[in-house]
Amino acid sequence: MASVDHSIEKHVKAYEPSFETMVPTPFVKFMRTCILWQIIRFIIINIKMLLVVKKSH
């Protein structure tokens, strides 16, 4: 089995600017974990699906 060099991984840090990824804001983190907001979004998505199905029949 070939050995793998993990020395580069020791220098990599999460959310480093070189990754150019979006970091969620505290508000976004709150909205992702808020049960009340998730229930509201669930209802809205279901209403949209019902409208699409109603238009197709």
Phi and psi restraints in degrees (range 20) as a CNS / XPLOR table:
assign (resid 1 and name C) (resid 2 and name N)
       (resid 2 and name CA) (resid 2 and name C) 1.0 -76.9 20.0 2
assign (resid 2 and name N) (resid 2 and name CA)
       (resid 2 and name C) (resid 3 and name N) 1.0 142.9 20.0 2
assign (resid 2 and name C) (resid 3 and name N)
       (resid 3 and name CA) (resid 3 and name C) 1.0 -84.3 20.0 2
assign (resid 3 and name N) (resid 3 and name CA)
       (resid 3 and name C) (resid 4 and name N) 1.0 145.0 20.0 2
assign (resid 3 and name C) (resid 4 and name N)
       (resid 4 and name CA) (resid 4 and name C) 1.0 -110.7 20.0 2
assign (resid 4 and name N) (resid 4 and name CA)
       (resid 4 and name C) (resid 5 and name N) 1.0 134.6 20.0 2
assign (resid 4 and name C) (resid 5 and name N)
       (resid 5 and name CA) (resid 5 and name C) 1.0 -87.1 20.0 2
assign (resid 5 and name N) (resid 5 and name CA)
       (resid 5 and name C) (resid 6 and name N) 1.0 113.8 20.0 2
assign (resid 5 and name C) (resid 6 and name N)
       (resid 6 and name CA) (resid 6 and name C) 1.0 -102.2 20.0 2
assign (resid 6 and name N) (resid 6 and name CA)
       (resid 6 and name C) (resid 7 and name N) 1.0 12.8 20.0 2
assign (resid 6 and name C) (resid 7 and name N)
       (resid 7 and name CA) (resid 7 and name C) 1.0 -66.1 20.0 2
assign (resid 7 and name N) (resid 7 and name CA)
       (resid 7 and name C) (resid 8 and name N) 1.0 -30.5 20.0 2
assign (resid 7 and name C) (resid 8 and name N)
       (resid 8 and name CA) (resid 8 and name C) 1.0 -68.7 20.0 2
assign (resid 8 and name N) (resid 8 and name CA)
       (resid 8 and name C) (resid 9 and name N) 1.0 -37.1 20.0 2
assign (resid 8 and name C) (resid 9 and name N)
       (resid 9 and name CA) (resid 9 and name C) 1.0 -64.5 20.0 2
assign (resid 9 and name N) (resid 9 and name CA)
       (resid 9 and name C) (resid 10 and name N) 1.0 -23.2 20.0 2
assign (resid 9 and name C) (resid 10 and name N)
       (resid 10 and name CA) (resid 10 and name C) 1.0 -68.3 20.0 2
assign (resid 10 and name N) (resid 10 and name CA)
       (resid 10 and name C) (resid 11 and name N) 1.0 -23.5 20.0 2
assign (resid 10 and name C) (resid 11 and name N)
       (resid 11 and name CA) (resid 11 and name C) 1.0 -96.1 20.0 2
assign (resid 11 and name N) (resid 11 and name CA)
       (resid 11 and name C) (resid 12 and name N) 1.0 -4.8 20.0 2
assign (resid 11 and name C) (resid 12 and name N)
       (resid 12 and name CA) (resid 12 and name C) 1.0 -85.7 20.0 2
assign (resid 12 and name N) (resid 12 and name CA)
       (resid 12 and name C) (resid 13 and name N) 1.0 130.4 20.0 2
assign (resid 12 and name C) (resid 13 and name N)
       (resid 13 and name CA) (resid 13 and name C) 1.0 -118.6 20.0 2
assign (resid 13 and name N) (resid 13 and name CA)
       (resid 13 and name C) (resid 14 and name N) 1.0 143.6 20.0 2
assign (resid 13 and name C) (resid 14 and name N)
       (resid 14 and name CA) (resid 14 and name C) 1.0 -66.1 20.0 2
assign (resid 14 and name N) (resid 14 and name CA)
       (resid 14 and name C) (resid 15 and name N) 1.0 145.0 20.0 2
assign (resid 14 and name C) (resid 15 and name N)
       (resid 15 and name CA) (resid 15 and name C) 1.0 59.6 20.0 2
assign (resid 15 and name N) (resid 15 and name CA)
       (resid 15 and name C) (resid 16 and name N) 1.0 30.9 20.0 2
assign (resid 15 and name C) (resid 16 and name N)
       (resid 16 and name CA) (resid 16 and name C) 1.0 -73.6 20.0 2
assign (resid 16 and name N) (resid 16 and name CA)
       (resid 16 and name C) (resid 17 and name N) 1.0 143.7 20.0 2
assign (resid 16 and name C) (resid 17 and name N)
       (resid 17 and name CA) (resid 17 and name C) 1.0 -57.0 20.0 2
assign (resid 17 and name N) (resid 17 and name CA)
       (resid 17 and name C) (resid 18 and name N) 1.0 -25.8 20.0 2
assign (resid 17 and name C) (resid 18 and name N)
       (resid 18 and name CA) (resid 18 and name C) 1.0 -69.1 20.0 2
assign (resid 18 and name N) (resid 18 and name CA)
       (resid 18 and name C) (resid 19 and name N) 1.0 -17.2 20.0 2
assign (resid 18 and name C) (resid 19 and name N)
       (resid 19 and name CA) (resid 19 and name C) 1.0 -77.3 20.0 2
assign (resid 19 and name N) (resid 19 and name CA)
       (resid 19 and name C) (resid 20 and name N) 1.0 -24.0 20.0 2
assign (resid 19 and name C) (resid 20 and name N)
       (resid 20 and name CA) (resid 20 and name C) 1.0 54.4 20.0 2
assign (resid 20 and name N) (resid 20 and name CA)
       (resid 20 and name C) (resid 21 and name N) 1.0 38.9 20.0 2
assign (resid 20 and name C) (resid 21 and name N)
       (resid 21 and name CA) (resid 21 and name C) 1.0 -101.4 20.0 2
assign (resid 21 and name N) (resid 21 and name CA)
       (resid 21 and name C) (resid 22 and name N) 1.0 155.9 20.0 2
assign (resid 21 and name C) (resid 22 and name N)
       (resid 22 and name CA) (resid 22 and name C) 1.0 -79.8 20.0 2
assign (resid 22 and name N) (resid 22 and name CA)
       (resid 22 and name C) (resid 23 and name N) 1.0 134.3 20.0 2
assign (resid 22 and name C) (resid 23 and name N)
       (resid 23 and name CA) (resid 23 and name C) 1.0 -103.4 20.0 2
assign (resid 23 and name N) (resid 23 and name CA)
       (resid 23 and name C) (resid 24 and name N) 1.0 125.9 20.0 2
assign (resid 23 and name C) (resid 24 and name N)
       (resid 24 and name CA) (resid 24 and name C) 1.0 -65.2 20.0 2
assign (resid 24 and name N) (resid 24 and name CA)
       (resid 24 and name C) (resid 25 and name N) 1.0 140.9 20.0 2
assign (resid 24 and name C) (resid 25 and name N)
       (resid 25 and name CA) (resid 25 and name C) 1.0 -77.3 20.0 2
assign (resid 25 and name N) (resid 25 and name CA)
       (resid 25 and name C) (resid 26 and name N) 1.0 164.8 20.0 2
assign (resid 25 and name C) (resid 26 and name N)
       (resid 26 and name CA) (resid 26 and name C) 1.0 -57.8 20.0 2
assign (resid 26 and name N) (resid 26 and name CA)
       (resid 26 and name C) (resid 27 and name N) 1.0 -35.3 20.0 2
assign (resid 26 and name C) (resid 27 and name N)
       (resid 27 and name CA) (resid 27 and name C) 1.0 -65.6 20.0 2
assign (resid 27 and name N) (resid 27 and name CA)
       (resid 27 and name C) (resid 28 and name N) 1.0 -42.4 20.0 2
assign (resid 27 and name C) (resid 28 and name N)
       (resid 28 and name CA) (resid 28 and name C) 1.0 -64.3 20.0 2
assign (resid 28 and name N) (resid 28 and name CA)
       (resid 28 and name C) (resid 29 and name N) 1.0 -41.9 20.0 2
assign (resid 28 and name C) (resid 29 and name N)
       (resid 29 and name CA) (resid 29 and name C) 1.0 -61.4 20.0 2
assign (resid 29 and name N) (resid 29 and name CA)
       (resid 29 and name C) (resid 30 and name N) 1.0 -40.3 20.0 2
assign (resid 29 and name C) (resid 30 and name N)
       (resid 30 and name CA) (resid 30 and name C) 1.0 -64.0 20.0 2
assign (resid 30 and name N) (resid 30 and name CA)
       (resid 30 and name C) (resid 31 and name N) 1.0 -45.2 20.0 2
assign (resid 30 and name C) (resid 31 and name N)
       (resid 31 and name CA) (resid 31 and name C) 1.0 -65.4 20.0 2
assign (resid 31 and name N) (resid 31 and name CA)
       (resid 31 and name C) (resid 32 and name N) 1.0 -31.8 20.0 2
assign (resid 31 and name C) (resid 32 and name N)
       (resid 32 and name CA) (resid 32 and name C) 1.0 -72.1 20.0 2
assign (resid 32 and name N) (resid 32 and name CA)
       (resid 32 and name C) (resid 33 and name N) 1.0 -24.6 20.0 2
assign (resid 32 and name C) (resid 33 and name N)
       (resid 33 and name CA) (resid 33 and name C) 1.0 -107.9 20.0 2
assign (resid 33 and name N) (resid 33 and name CA)
       (resid 33 and name C) (resid 34 and name N) 1.0 -3.9 20.0 2
assign (resid 33 and name C) (resid 34 and name N)
       (resid 34 and name CA) (resid 34 and name C) 1.0 -78.7 20.0 2
assign (resid 34 and name N) (resid 34 and name CA)
       (resid 34 and name C) (resid 35 and name N) 1.0 115.5 20.0 2
assign (resid 34 and name C) (resid 35 and name N)
       (resid 35 and name CA) (resid 35 and name C) 1.0 -63.8 20.0 2
assign (resid 35 and name N) (resid 35 and name CA)
       (resid 35 and name C) (resid 36 and name N) 1.0 -41.6 20.0 2
assign (resid 35 and name C) (resid 36 and name N)
       (resid 36 and name CA) (resid 36 and name C) 1.0 -60.3 20.0 2
assign (resid 36 and name N) (resid 36 and name CA)
       (resid 36 and name C) (resid 37 and name N) 1.0 -44.6 20.0 2
assign (resid 36 and name C) (resid 37 and name N)
       (resid 37 and name CA) (resid 37 and name C) 1.0 -64.3 20.0 2
assign (resid 37 and name N) (resid 37 and name CA)
       (resid 37 and name C) (resid 38 and name N) 1.0 -38.4 20.0 2
assign (resid 37 and name C) (resid 38 and name N)
       (resid 38 and name CA) (resid 38 and name C) 1.0 -64.9 20.0 2
assign (resid 38 and name N) (resid 38 and name CA)
       (resid 38 and name C) (resid 39 and name N) 1.0 -38.1 20.0 2
assign (resid 38 and name C) (resid 39 and name N)
       (resid 39 and name CA) (resid 39 and name C) 1.0 -65.7 20.0 2
assign (resid 39 and name N) (resid 39 and name CA)
       (resid 39 and name C) (resid 40 and name N) 1.0 -43.1 20.0 2
assign (resid 39 and name C) (resid 40 and name N)
       (resid 40 and name CA) (resid 40 and name C) 1.0 -61.7 20.0 2
assign (resid 40 and name N) (resid 40 and name CA)
       (resid 40 and name C) (resid 41 and name N) 1.0 -46.2 20.0 2
assign (resid 40 and name C) (resid 41 and name N)
       (resid 41 and name CA) (resid 41 and name C) 1.0 -62.2 20.0 2
assign (resid 41 and name N) (resid 41 and name CA)
       (resid 41 and name C) (resid 42 and name N) 1.0 -38.9 20.0 2
assign (resid 41 and name C) (resid 42 and name N)
       (resid 42 and name CA) (resid 42 and name C) 1.0 -60.4 20.0 2
assign (resid 42 and name N) (resid 42 and name CA)
       (resid 42 and name C) (resid 43 and name N) 1.0 -45.2 20.0 2
assign (resid 42 and name C) (resid 43 and name N)
       (resid 43 and name CA) (resid 43 and name C) 1.0 -64.7 20.0 2
assign (resid 43 and name N) (resid 43 and name CA)
       (resid 43 and name C) (resid 44 and name N) 1.0 -44.0 20.0 2
assign (resid 43 and name C) (resid 44 and name N)
       (resid 44 and name CA) (resid 44 and name C) 1.0 -61.6 20.0 2
assign (resid 44 and name N) (resid 44 and name CA)
       (resid 44 and name C) (resid 45 and name N) 1.0 -44.9 20.0 2
assign (resid 44 and name C) (resid 45 and name N)
       (resid 45 and name CA) (resid 45 and name C) 1.0 -63.6 20.0 2
assign (resid 45 and name N) (resid 45 and name CA)
       (resid 45 and name C) (resid 46 and name N) 1.0 -40.5 20.0 2
assign (resid 45 and name C) (resid 46 and name N)
       (resid 46 and name CA) (resid 46 and name C) 1.0 -66.2 20.0 2
assign (resid 46 and name N) (resid 46 and name CA)
       (resid 46 and name C) (resid 47 and name N) 1.0 -37.9 20.0 2
assign (resid 46 and name C) (resid 47 and name N)
       (resid 47 and name CA) (resid 47 and name C) 1.0 -63.9 20.0 2
assign (resid 47 and name N) (resid 47 and name CA)
       (resid 47 and name C) (resid 48 and name N) 1.0 -42.0 20.0 2
assign (resid 47 and name C) (resid 48 and name N)
       (resid 48 and name CA) (resid 48 and name C) 1.0 -62.1 20.0 2
assign (resid 48 and name N) (resid 48 and name CA)
       (resid 48 and name C) (resid 49 and name N) 1.0 -41.3 20.0 2
assign (resid 48 and name C) (resid 49 and name N)
       (resid 49 and name CA) (resid 49 and name C) 1.0 -64.9 20.0 2
assign (resid 49 and name N) (resid 49 and name CA)
       (resid 49 and name C) (resid 50 and name N) 1.0 -40.7 20.0 2
assign (resid 49 and name C) (resid 50 and name N)
       (resid 50 and name CA) (resid 50 and name C) 1.0 -61.7 20.0 2
assign (resid 50 and name N) (resid 50 and name CA)
       (resid 50 and name C) (resid 51 and name N) 1.0 -39.6 20.0 2
assign (resid 50 and name C) (resid 51 and name N)
       (resid 51 and name CA) (resid 51 and name C) 1.0 -65.1 20.0 2
assign (resid 51 and name N) (resid 51 and name CA)
       (resid 51 and name C) (resid 52 and name N) 1.0 -40.8 20.0 2
assign (resid 51 and name C) (resid 52 and name N)
       (resid 52 and name CA) (resid 52 and name C) 1.0 -65.3 20.0 2
assign (resid 52 and name N) (resid 52 and name CA)
       (resid 52 and name C) (resid 53 and name N) 1.0 -43.8 20.0 2
assign (resid 52 and name C) (resid 53 and name N)
       (resid 53 and name CA) (resid 53 and name C) 1.0 -65.0 20.0 2
assign (resid 53 and name N) (resid 53 and name CA)
       (resid 53 and name C) (resid 54 and name N) 1.0 -40.8 20.0 2
assign (resid 53 and name C) (resid 54 and name N)
       (resid 54 and name CA) (resid 54 and name C) 1.0 -62.4 20.0 2
assign (resid 54 and name N) (resid 54 and name CA)
       (resid 54 and name C) (resid 55 and name N) 1.0 -39.2 20.0 2
assign (resid 54 and name C) (resid 55 and name N)
       (resid 55 and name CA) (resid 55 and name C) 1.0 -67.8 20.0 2
assign (resid 55 and name N) (resid 55 and name CA)
       (resid 55 and name C) (resid 56 and name N) 1.0 -30.5 20.0 2
assign (resid 55 and name C) (resid 56 and name N)
       (resid 56 and name CA) (resid 56 and name C) 1.0 -81.5 20.0 2
assign (resid 56 and name N) (resid 56 and name CA)
       (resid 56 and name C) (resid 57 and name N) 1.0 -15.1 20.0 2
